[in-house]
Amino acid sequence: MNLNEYASYDALGLAGLVRSKSVTPRELVECALRANALVNSELNAVIGTVADWELQLDQYCSDGPFFGVPFLIKDLMLQAKGVPCDFGSRLFSGAYIAPQDSELMSRFRKAGVITWGRTNTPEFGLAPTTEPKLYGPTRNPWDTTRSAGGSSGGSAAAVAAGIVPIAHGNDGGGSIRIPAAKCGLVGLKPSRGRTPVGPLSGDPLHGMAVEHIMSRTVRDSAAMLDAVEGPAPGDRFVISRPRRPFLEEVSTAPRRLRIALSTDGRRYGSVEPECVDAVRKAGTLCVSLGHDVEEAQPDFDCDAFHTANALYRSSYLAGGVTRLARALGRQPSPDNLEATVWTCFQYGLTLKAVDLELANFLANGICRSIGGFFTGFDILVTPTLGSLPLKLGALNADNPHFGVLEWLQACFTIAPFTALYNMTGQPAISLPLAESSRGLPIGVQFAAPYGDEATLFNLAGQFEVASPWAHRKPGVHVSCLASA
């Protein structure tokens, strides 16, 4: 198989070729490795290979929907037995080897994927751009002077450039949706509890973090969610199971939906005109598809939201870093942590149990307000981001002049629309529905009530047919360079 052909298929398409014996899993992984060699020097998306990928060829699940598909995992949160995880940090570089698969990794394997590499991430995933000091910046395939987003930026750049059709990501404040928007991909943040996070972690980021994949097509996202969803023994959040496969929802037209539309970025969100225009065009398309659209937005306490975020993120960082550093015999310091991470870590160490009680109280108020809003609407459509992809270096996580609140303000200025649904636990998806005048991708976000990924897939399937994006390719893409 040549690279042009390889990069033209989505993950389900490649799996179909394996099943028909048109290609072998080994040939597909070799294509991925050649693709990586061709483009990764320009992108810095893949930071390392998995040494035992060839052993997986005899162990993968031939019954899985992604039979033989090459796959990458983000260097954060997910655990693959025997594979290093640096968490994007110099503090833990080379120190931690996963002792076992996390439950989600086991389910990825059962889905049939062949994991052959790891992707770049900002330190502990705490920035909306992937520029860690440990591995350096990941560059956007659409414009290599710009960020691929964060924190799943390495995975997004790899998928957008055609190295793999799907890759692992996780989302604690927009970390799947932000890079999806910047790289022209489909990025779903599932509902809290939809995908398993154990057994080594039980409540990541106080319930705000959830894991899934980056993909180029809606059907790949849906089929993988079918393959991995559902609780594991001991999970703290147990969500109602879907009524029917999410993959079926993609080809099922939604009922007539009540859709709210908002482009208001609240306190920190200055939204660029092209991002506003993308949302308004999406709203117009919704009307043409038979849905009811009106301008509306939920009313919630912005001060409470930002205070709770600062408490949750800093306390979780402090606890996680302290626990792992002690286990590995490492000592956190300004010499091995980036300046904003060190600042948040230090602040987290000062917090008391009563501070988390306060955060829980504030978050409860946010959840009640947003939940009430969604009793009147099926979907809220917003920009995914307030701006086009940032220039590399525009947001410096190693800037010692940021305080905790100032750093979060800088992050929320870039991404004022995503983190709300991490706090409420609702599903939200970014779709690559528009391009800027300079040819850069613009994502539009759709959020639904808790547990209702089905409606998101209904609507996303409609959009993929009515406003297709598969024909768009970035300048740094396997097919472009392979034929050059």
N, C-alpha and C positions, 0 to 999 in steps of 0.2 A: 504494500500500500504506500503510495506517495503522500507527502505531507499536505498537498492541496486537497486531496481526497479526505485524508484523516481529519483535517480541520473543518471540513464542510458538514460533518455530522455532529448532532448533539449526542449526549451520552446514551440515551435509549436507542438512537440510530446505530451507534457503534456496537451496543450489546446485541442488536438484531443481526448485525453482520457476523458476530461471533457464533450466535446460535445457528445461523445458516451455513456455518463453516466456510464463509467467504474470507475470513481472517482469523488468526489465533490471538488469544490474549497477549502472548509474548510479542507478536508483531505490533500490537497496539501500544504496549509499553515502550517498545523500541522506537516507535514513531514519536511518542511523548518525549523520550530522551533526546531524540534528534531535534525535535522542535525546541526543547529547552536549550540545547546547545546553540541553536540558531538565533534565539531572541533574548535569552535571559541576561546576557552581558549588557544589553541596552536597558533592561528593566529592573534587574535585581529583585525579582519576585520570589524565586526559589532559592532557599539558603542552604539546602543540603539534601542529599538523597538518602533513602532508606536502604541499608546494606542488604537486607534479606528479601528484597522484592521478588527475586526469582524463586525463593522458597514458597512464596504465596501462590505461585502458578499451580502448585499441586494441592493447595489447600482452600482456594477460594470456592465460593458456593455457586455451583453451576445453575442452581434454581433461582438465583437472585435476579431482579429486574435489570441490574447493571453488570451483568455477566461479562467479566474481563475488561471492564472500563478502567483506564488509568486515572489515578486519583491523587490529590495532594491534601495534606493536613496542615492547618495553621499551627504555628509554634506557640500555642497558648491554650490552656484549659483542657482540650482533648488529650487523652493518654493512649499511646499505642505501645504495647509491651516491647521492651528492648530498644525503643526509639528515644533519642535525646529530646528534651524539651527545655529550652533556655528562657522561655517567657519573654523573649525580646530583651533580656537584661544581661548586662555584664556581671551582675552579682551572681547569677546562676549559670553563666556560660560554661558548658562542659561538665557541670556538676550533677545534673539530674538525668537519670535514665528511668523511664516509666517501668514500674515493676509489674504492671498488668494492663490489659486493655480496660479503658472505661467502657461502660455499658454501650454508649453510643458508638464507640469504635468497633465493638463486637458486632453491632447491628450493621454498620457500614460494611464490614467483612461479609456478613451474611447476605447483604445486598449484591455482592459479587465484585466490588471494586478492587483494584490492585493498587495499594498505596506505595508509591515509590519515592516521595519527597516531602519536604516541609517548606512552608511559605513564611515570608517575613511578616513581622507585626511590630507596632510600637511597644515600648517597654510596658509590660503588664496591660497592654491594650488601652492605655489611658489617654490616647490622643486620637483625634479624627484624621490624622495623617500618619502614614507609615514611614517614619524617618528615625529609626532607633540609632543610637551611637554604636550599638553592638555590630550591626550588619550594614548600616548605611541606608539611604533612602530607596524606596521602591518608586519607580517612575511610571507615569501613566502612559499606556500604549498609544493613546490618542495625541499626546503631546508630552514628550519626555522631559520637558522643563517643568511639568506640573505633577502634583501629588496624585497617587492612585487612591487616596482616601485611607481611612483607618477605622477600626483596627485590623480588619481583614483585607488590608490593601494588597498584600502579596498574593493571596488567593484570587482576588479580583483581577489583578493585572495578568496573572497566568491564564485565567479563563478567557479574558478579553482578547489576549494575544494568540489564542488557539493552542497553547501548550497542552491543556487538558480541557475537556468540555464541562466539567464540574469540579469544585473543590470545596473543602470544609471551611466554614466560617462560624463565628459566634458574635453575639450582639448584646452588649450591656448598656448601650446608649445610642445605638445606630450603627454598630460596627459591621453589620452585613449590609444595611441599606445605604449607608454613606458611600462606601466604595462601589457598590452596585451602581449608584447614580453617577459617580465620577467616571466609571469605566464602561457604561452602556450595557449593564447586565440586569437580570432579574434577581432581586434580593428579598427573600421573605424572612421576617422575624416571626417565628411561630408564637403561639400563646404560651404563657408560663405553664410549665408542666407538660407541654406537648411532646418534647423530646427529652430523653433521660440525661441527667448530668452526673450520676453516681458511677461507681461507689465511693471514689475518693473525695468527691465534693457533694454536698447535699443541698446547698442553698446559695449558689454563686451570686455574689454581689447583692446579697440579701433578697434574692428572688428576681433581680432585674436582668440577669444574664441568661440567655438561651442560645442553643446551638442549632445550626442547619447547614446549608450549602449555598454557594454562589453558582449561578447557572446562566446559560444564554437563552434557554427556552423555559416557558412556563411549565411544560409537561415534565421536564426533568426535575424541577423543584417539587412538583406534586408527587411524582412517582417516588422520589427519595423520602418525602415525608411519609408516604404510605409505608415504606420499608422500615422506617426507624421510629415512628411515633408510638406512644404508649408508655405507661409507667413501668419502672423496674421495682423489684422488691425493696421496700424501705424508703421509697421516694416520698417526700413531704407534700408534694403537689400532685394530686391525681385528677386528671381532667377527663371529661366525658369523651368516649371514643367516637370517631366519625361515623355517621350513618351509612356512608358508602365510601369507596375509595376516592381519595382526592384527585387521582388521575381522571376518574370519570367526571368530576366536577369541571375540569378544564374544558371539556367538550359539551358541557351542559349549559344552556343559556340561563342566566339568572332570571328570577322573577323581576317585576318592575320595582326598582330600588329607589329608596328615599336617600338622596345623596346630598350631603352638605359640602360646601366648597369654601375654603379659606386660604388666603395668602398672607395672613397677618402673622409675622414672626415674633410677636409679643415683645417683651422688654429688650431682648438682645438681637432680634432678628431684623436686619436690614436686608430686604429681599430684592435681588437684582431683577430688572424688568423682564429679561428673557426667561427667568424662572417663573415669574408671575404669568407671563404669556403662555408658557407650557401648561400650567394648571388650568387656565381659562379655556384653552383649546381642548384639554381633556374633558372639561365640563361640557363644552359644546358637543363633543363626541358622545358623551354619556346621554345627552338629550336626544341626539339622533338615533341612539340605540334603544330609545324608549323609556329612559329613566327620568325621574323627577329630580331636578337640581335646584338648590337655592343656597345663597351665601349665608353661612352660619358658622359659628365656632363655639367650642365649649368654654364656659366661664370657670376659671379655677384660680387659686391663690398662687401667683407667681413667686412671691417671697417664700411661701411654704415649700413649693416645689424645689427651688434652688437650695434652700437650707437643708432639706431632706437629702438631696443629691450629695451635697458636700459631706454630710455626716455618714451616709451609706458608703460612698466611694472611699473616703479616707479611712474609715474604720475597717472596712474589708481589706484594703491594701495593707494596712498596718498588721492586721491579724495574719493574713496570708504570708506576707514576707517574713514576719517574725517566726512563724511556725516552720516554714521551709528552711530558712536560714539556720535555725537551731539544728534541724535534722541533718543538714548538710555541712555543718561546721563553718558556715560563712558569716561574715559580719557586715551588715548594711552600713554604708557610709556615703558621703558625697562623692567619693572617688569611684564608686561602682553603681551609683544610681543617678539618673538624670535629675536636673535641678528641680523640676516641677514634681517629679515622683518623690524625691527626697522631702520636699516641702509638705506634700500630702501625707507621706509616711509619718513624718514628725508630728503633724497635726493629729493624725489618727491615734498616735500613742498617748495623746493627752486626753482623749475622749473617755467618758465613763458610761456605765450601763444606762444611766438616766438619759444620756444623749441619744442612744439608740431608741429608747422608749419615746423620746420626743420625735425622732425621725419616723417611727412607726405611726405615731399619732398624726403627724403632718401628711404622710403618704396615704393614710386612710381617708383623709379629707379629699385629697386629689382624686383617689379612685372613686369615691362616691360622686364627686362632681362630674367626672368624665363618664362614669357609668350611667348617670342620669341623662346626660346629653345623648347617649347612644340608644336610649329608649325611644327617641324620636327620629333617629336616622339609622340607616343600615350601613352607611359608609361615610367617612370623612375623607375628602381628597385635598391634599396640600402639596406644596413643593416638598421634595425630599430634603433639599438643601436650599440655603438662601443665596448661594452664589455658584459660579462656575468653578471647576477644579482649581484649587489654589496653586500658585507657584511654589515650587519646592523652597523651603526655608522661610516661608511667610509666617508659619506658626512654629516657634522654636520651643520644644519641650525641655530644652536644657537652659532656658533663660532663668537665671536666679532671681530676677526681679518680680516674677509672678508670685503672688500669694495664692492660697487655696481658692478663694472665691474669684480672684482675678483670672486664674487659670481656667476655671470652669466657665466663667463668663466668656473668655476667648473661644473656648470650644463650642459653647452654645450659640455664639454669634455665627459660627460657621454652620452649625447644625441645630437650628432652633425648633425643628419639627419632629425629630425622631425620638428623643429620650423620654418623652411623655409616656409612650406606650411600653417602655421598659418598666416604668414605675407601676402602671396599671395592669401590666401583663397581657395586654391585648395584642392580637396579630396585626402586622402591618407589612405591606409589600411595596417595594420601589420598582417601577417599570420604566424602561428607557424609551419614553414616548416622544422625546424631542431632541433637537440639536440646536446649538447656538449658531450665530452668524459665522463663527469661526470653525464650525464643524465639531464642537465639543459636545459630548452627551449631556443631556439634562434628564434627571429622574423625577418622576411624579409619584408621590406616596399615597397609598390607599390604606386606611385603617378601618377595622371592623370591630364589632363587639367581641368580648372575651370568648374564645373557643370557636369563633366562626371563620376559620380558614376557608371553609367551603365556599362562602360567598365571595371571598377574595379571589379564589381560583376560578369561579364562574365568570367574574368580571374581567380578570386578567386574560382568560382565554378569549373572551370577546374582543378585548383590545388587541391581542396579538394577531387576530384575523383582520380587524378593521384598521389598525395602524401598525403594520408589521415593521420589525426592526432587524430581522435576520440578515438583510442585505447589507447593513452597515458594518464596515470593518475599520479598525484603527490603522494608522500608518505603520505601526510596528505590529505586524501580524504574520503568523507562520506562512500563510498562503502567499502573501505579498513577497516576502523575502525568499521563500523556497523557489519561486518562479523568476526571481530577479537574475 
